[in-house]
């Protein structure tokens, strides 16, 4: 099947042709991946007999899929220009991310609230789009409806909650940007993003 037709299933349709051209131009292996809780996408530089490789989680909504795709292509472009000399999310990557986002603004593919959040994020792009809570929340509004889920920031102190992998934690306290929680079985401390999705088991 034509790659643009496949991409249209995951991206805003007006964005698919340009992403298809990038895949060809950069000779990139582009994979639509299973869900990974730890990341939305991934870039791997050429190694051995393998060229550039990008993967993006299949279950992102079209706008989140596009933001993640551009994020990873910015890594590829930066690697082509600087190899290992540039920091993964340093100035060079930030500049490329800004430039590579521009055509999608010109095509007006984003809703107004998402565009505003991206522009704010682009003032100083972080390592991950989900580490910018304003952008993450704007993108999540366009997720397909699903069963009600709790996020860590909505839990009361001392609540017990479970992750998708079955591990159980107890909420302890809010730090500056994250929430300190203890894994019940190991007593190890973990820091959670405010918007991490969890299943509450027991309120205090």
C-alpha positions in Angstrom: 0.0 0.0 0.0 1.1 3.5 -0.7 3.0 4.9 2.3 1.0 8.2 2.3 -2.3 6.2 2.4 -0.9 4.3 5.5 0.3 7.6 7.1 -3.1 9.2 6.6 -4.5 6.6 9.1 -2.3 8.1 11.8 -1.6 11.7 10.9 -3.7 14.7 9.9 -4.3 13.9 6.2 -2.7 17.2 5.0 0.5 16.2 6.9 0.9 12.7 5.4 2.5 13.6 2.0 5.3 15.7 3.5 6.1 13.0 6.1 6.1 10.5 3.2 8.6 12.7 1.3 10.8 12.9 4.4 10.9 9.1 4.8 12.1 8.9 1.2 14.5 11.9 1.3 16.3 10.8 4.5 16.2 7.1 3.4 14.6 6.4 6.8 13.0 3.1 8.0 9.8 4.4 9.6 7.9 2.0 11.9 4.5 2.4 13.5 5.1 0.8 16.9 3.1 -0.8 19.7 2.3 1.3 22.7 5.3 2.0 24.9 4.5 3.6 28.3 7.9 5.1 28.6 8.0 7.0 25.3 5.9 8.1 22.3 8.6 7.7 19.7 12.2 6.8 19.1 15.1 7.7 16.7 18.1 5.4 16.1 21.1 6.6 14.2 22.7 4.5 11.4 24.7 1.6 12.8 26.3 -1.3 11.0 24.2 -2.1 7.9 21.1 -0.3 9.2 20.2 3.3 8.2 18.1 5.8 10.1 15.2 4.3 12.0 12.2 6.1 13.5 9.3 4.5 15.4 6.2 6.2 16.7 3.5 4.6 18.9 0.4 3.6 16.9 -2.1 4.7 19.5 -1.4 8.4 19.5 -4.0 10.8 18.3 -3.2 12.4 14.9 -1.8 15.6 16.4 0.3 13.8 19.0 1.5 11.4 16.3 2.6 14.4 14.1 4.4 16.2 16.9 6.3 13.0 17.9 7.2 12.3 14.3 8.6 15.8 13.7 10.5 15.5 17.0 12.2 12.3 15.8 12.9 13.6 12.3 14.6 16.6 14.0 16.9 14.1 15.7 17.7 12.5 12.3 18.4 15.8 10.6 20.6 16.9 13.5 22.5 13.7 13.4 23.1 14.2 9.6 24.5 17.6 10.3 26.5 17.1 13.4 26.8 13.3 14.1 27.6 12.8 17.8 28.9 16.4 18.2 25.4 17.8 19.1 23.6 17.1 22.4 20.4 15.0 21.9 18.1 18.0 22.8 20.6 20.8 22.5 20.4 24.0 20.5 21.0 22.3 17.1 18.0 19.9 17.7 15.8 22.7 18.9 16.5 24.8 15.8 15.8 21.9 13.5 12.6 21.0 15.4 11.3 24.6 15.0 12.2 24.7 11.2 10.6 21.3 10.6 7.4 22.3 12.4 6.9 25.3 10.2 5.4 23.7 7.1 2.6 22.2 9.3 1.8 25.6 10.7 1.6 26.9 7.1 -0.8 24.1 6.2 -2.8 24.9 9.3 -3.1 21.2 10.3 -3.4 21.8 14.1 -6.5 23.1 16.0 -5.9 26.5 17.5 -5.3 25.3 21.1 -2.8 22.7 20.0 -1.0 25.2 17.7 -0.8 27.8 20.6 0.6 25.1 22.9 3.2 24.0 20.3 4.3 27.6 19.7 4.8 28.0 23.4 6.7 24.8 23.6 8.8 25.7 20.7 10.2 28.7 22.6 12.3 26.1 24.4 11.5 22.6 23.3 12.1 20.0 26.1 13.4 16.5 25.7 9.8 15.1 25.4 6.5 16.6 24.4 4.9 14.9 27.4 7.3 16.8 29.7 5.6 20.0 28.7 2.4 19.6 30.6 0.5 22.4 28.7 1.3 20.7 25.3 0.6 17.3 26.7 -2.8 18.3 28.0 -3.7 20.1 24.8 -2.8 17.0 22.8 -4.7 14.6 25.1 -8.0 16.4 24.5 -8.0 14.9 21.0 -7.5 11.3 22.2 -10.3 8.9 21.4 -12.8 8.4 24.2 -11.8 5.7 26.6 -12.7 4.5 30.0 -12.2 7.0 32.7 -8.6 7.0 33.9 -7.0 8.7 36.9 -3.9 10.7 36.6 -1.3 11.0 39.4 -2.0 14.7 40.0 -5.7 13.9 40.8 -5.0 11.3 43.5 -5.3 12.2 47.2 -2.2 11.9 49.4 -1.5 8.3 50.5 -3.7 6.8 47.8 -2.7 3.4 46.5 -2.6 2.9 42.7 -1.6 0.4 40.0 0.2 0.8 36.7 -0.7 -1.1 33.5 2.2 -3.5 34.2 0.6 -4.4 37.6 3.0 -2.7 39.9 1.4 -1.1 42.9 2.5 2.3 44.5 1.4 4.6 47.3 1.3 8.3 46.7 3.5 10.3 49.2 4.0 13.9 48.3 4.2 16.5 45.5 7.7 17.8 44.8 8.4 20.7 42.5 7.3 19.2 39.2 6.7 15.5 40.0 5.1 13.3 42.6 7.0 11.1 45.0 5.6 7.6 45.3 6.8 4.4 46.9 6.4 1.0 45.3 4.6 -1.2 47.8 6.5 -4.4 47.2 10.0 -3.1 47.1 9.7 0.2 49.1 11.7 1.9 46.3 10.9 5.6 45.6 9.8 6.7 42.2 9.0 10.1 40.8 5.9 10.3 38.6 4.7 12.9 36.0 1.5 14.6 37.1 -0.2 13.3 34.0 0.9 9.6 34.3 -2.2 7.4 33.8 -2.9 5.0 36.7 -5.7 3.0 38.3 -6.6 3.9 41.8 -7.0 0.9 44.1 -7.5 2.4 47.5 -8.1 6.0 48.8 -6.6 6.9 52.1 
